[in-house]
Amino acid sequence: MGWFGALACAVRLSQIVGAQVAWWQLGFRARRAALRQQASPDVMVVAREWSHQVLAAPWWWRLTRVLMLGAVAVLGCASVLVVALDGKDESVMAHYSLLTALPVLAVSAWWQTRCARKLAVQIGPPPPRRSRAWMGVQALAFVVAAGVLVTLIVHAAVVESRLRVPCPDVVVDEDVRDYTRDVAVCPLADTAVDVTGFRHTPTGERAVRDHVYDIPNLGTMVIPDAMVREWHAKLKDLGAPVDYLRSDGQFWFINFERGHIAAETGHATVKAVKTIVGHRYDPVSKVGDCPRTDRPCVVAVERTEDALTVVWSYKDADAFNIQWWEERAKPLKGVEVATRRYTIRGADPSRTYGFSVEACQKRFLGRSTCTPWYSVVVPAVRSLPGRGSADVGHP
């Protein structure tokens, strides 16, 4: 067809979209009035153009137009699902969105055709169909659109099936089952009492990565495999855990009855595990010490009798994720904030607190891109400064 044919196709497509948008802009009442022959002449002009656009094409082209016009709805559904189910594959989200949107769009195409036929009876038949060349362009567009949709659905189904690795058939405690579902890992063996005397369940994928323990007065806690092996080796010296696994800068640590275990963190692993008997863990993170620029850094701590506030610095970010813990209390779920400070109300000055912060850039369709976590420990204090004052440096 050459350039003239391509230009004609572009003009024709713009007319199709324009007629559909104009019909939508009439609103529900105006469209209903047009179908009842009770609308104004201006509304009937729009109705006539829209009905001719719909009926001048075969059914498969009408369906293709609805699918193309519904692409925004599909993307919207996918983006909502990605946010709601963060951590899932984007192609799986597209799969769910298509399965949800396709039936709705198909019903929409049928309903539009029904309304267009009713209008055609009232205002006259549509003009004759376009030339064979134009029909060929329509057929090609339908084949391409259908092929892309089928490819996306098949690809997403394959990805989803690969993600669903069956877990071993084991018997575990209910709290362990809830934990493995939340973090999408498998329990690898039955829950049973191990050498520590506590109920224990190994979890992970293919190889043991973590261990879930049920500790009296604490409840369910998760310990990395390397730290568990260190605990088993020094069991008589350390005793039982007295707090949960905590983070401090680039270290993880656990305090026990008669000492502690600390380990340097790598990429989703722990290394350089060290046991100290006879001493609780002494935090190494320092407020205002910012050796790295690729993550936020806590620069001040404000502590009063009933509140604790942390202030951090970082370049521009869409949001900051905050996680914090209180000594001898269960870890809490994180929160998202837009400012560079966060306050805990009702903080106990006799307890140690820990904070972790990361900066994130959000994307329209896909996971947010975030910096590594920065962690700092705020020890308990013997005397408090005046209300509203700030400590800069190690609190």
Order of alpha helices (4+ residues) and beta strands (2+ residues): alpha-alpha-alpha-alpha-alpha-alpha-alpha-alpha-beta-beta-beta-beta-beta-alpha-alpha-beta-beta-beta-beta-beta-beta-beta-beta-beta-beta-beta-beta
